[in-house]
């Protein structure tokens, strides 16, 4: 089955710096890769996603890139702000029919001002 | 549009008991998935329901079961609770007709004593 590895597990940056989180997946049939942000006491929030037929997607300060050949995808956050501090999860869809997200272990991002 | 709601938010049970958790998806969403979140194992997929049928299932024992009603609301049941079942149980909904990101509720925190 699908396996998703995420690095780093913790990331500390200064306000205004960029942050990059990387994930690799094992199942070449996976075709949808969402990213989630989870704040303390809340459920994960979908922040951006990418499909396997697209190499890059951007939404304001957040971008995601996908390399199908290498089976890895990355989250890029530019001009980080203290409110970006949270746990970020990458995920991949294991099945073609329906939803069965396989998550990475998460990255705790701390943005200090 | 109202988000995903889960009840109850907190539960304390003892070993051997059973528990039922409830989830109301976003209006119009027909797919409901359940995930277990623990510090050690992270986010793990339990099962997904679409149009009252279980469409996908994760690697959890048969003590974990669920169902979906005609209005797309879903319940999850855990029988013969074990200490290791202590976790945050998250419900997520999506349209279900195409593979898209899921929208998570705030979760139910279950503590088994």
Interface residues (C-beta under 8 A of the other chain):
Chain A: X31 X32 X34 X36 X41 X42 X43 X44 X45 X46 X49 X89 X91 X93 X94 X95 X96 X97 X98 X99 X100 X101 X102 X103 X104 X105 X106
Chain B: X4 X31 X33 X35 X42 X43 X44 X45 X48 X50 X55 X56 X58 X90 X92 X94 X96 X99 X100 X101 X102 X103 X104 X105 X106 X107
